[in-house]
């Protein structure tokens, strides 16, 4: 799956997003609204990850779906 597909199916993917990154609130997931950079930024802020780590986690997520 590529990010364009995630964006198109954002509402369907929110459960998977919350399962992967459980510290993200419903409001934050809604606010991200399919924006990859916003998701990476929230991962960095919530989990104290570097930009590269957040990008890698999102890439790994995409590879699973």
C-alpha positions in Angstrom: 0.0 0.0 0.0 1.2 3.5 -0.7 0.4 6.7 1.1 -2.1 7.9 -1.5 -4.1 4.8 -0.8 -4.0 5.4 3.0 -5.1 9.0 2.4 -8.0 7.8 0.3 -9.1 5.3 3.0 -8.2 7.4 6.0 -11.4 6.7 7.9 -11.0 3.0 7.3 -7.4 3.1 8.4 -7.8 5.0 11.7 -8.3 1.8 13.6 -5.0 0.4 12.3 -3.3 3.7 13.0 -4.6 3.7 16.6 -3.6 0.1 17.0 -0.1 0.9 15.9 0.3 4.2 17.8 -2.1 3.8 20.8 -1.0 7.0 22.5 -2.6 9.1 19.7 -6.0 10.4 20.7 -9.1 10.2 18.4 -8.9 14.0 18.0 -5.2 13.8 16.9 -6.0 11.0 14.4 -8.9 13.1 13.1 -6.6 16.2 12.9 -4.0 14.3 10.9 -6.6 13.5 8.3 -4.4 11.4 6.1 -1.4 13.8 6.1 1.7 11.7 6.4 3.9 14.6 7.7 1.4 15.3 10.4 1.3 11.7 11.4 5.1 11.6 11.6 5.1 14.8 13.6 2.6 13.4 16.1 4.7 10.2 16.4 7.8 12.3 17.1 6.0 14.4 19.8 4.2 11.5 21.5 6.9 8.9 21.5 10.1 11.1 21.5 11.3 9.7 18.2 13.6 11.3 15.7 12.2 12.3 12.4 14.0 9.4 10.7 12.6 6.9 13.3 9.1 8.2 12.7 9.5 8.0 9.0 10.8 4.4 9.3 7.8 3.4 11.5 5.3 4.8 9.0 7.2 3.0 6.2 7.0 -0.2 8.2 3.3 0.4 8.7 2.7 0.9 5.0 4.6 -2.3 4.2 2.2 -4.3 6.5 -0.9 -3.0 4.8 
